[in-house]
């Protein structure tokens, strides 16, 4: 079974920079896994941020960026704001299906 | 208004069946692929499956835990996508979201509309499987 791993939790200070990563149990994440990133706040549906590694949705703030980093997909937040506190999920394409990571709880403190 | 609205959730006994429906409005539903995603209480997101547009063959793909038990179908005349769930298990308890997308490749809308990337979500509908 394909497993996608994210950091369970991260803490960042307001104005700081943080990178969330997304790894495959089977090997390196590549552009062919078309990484997507989502933000979810309590009681809300997920909101799409990034698709195909680094392409932003029209509403995605400039401070969010996606990349591949050391065999993983990465989501970097620069100039973090208190409103960025949320759960973040990556989604990878593998073998014709999609697989979500377990999610990262980002605390802004 | 561009939106997705799920319905059909509720309480069902293990082994039972339930059909969820997602009504789309405000966009050309028939253009694109649609997916279902679920979230168990207090847990993360889990992709359930997707259905292609009729232009792309209308075929379906499912996650391993639901393959053979769940079926996704679409009615482009009604702008709806359904999730039929059979042989339900307690571990199927979750909020089920309908979302626009499921294709991996990036195709500009000016060339071929409908290759969305999970950019629109419904509010979800809760399915509880319990005796």
Interface residues (C-beta under 8 A of the other chain):
Chain A: X1 X34 X36 X38 X40 X45 X46 X47 X48 X51 X52 X55 X57 X87 X89 X91 X93 X96 X97 X98 X99 X100 X101 X102 X103
Chain B: X35 X37 X44 X45 X46 X47 X50 X61 X62 X63 X64 X97 X99 X102 X104 X105 X106 X117 X118 X119 X121 X122 X123 X124
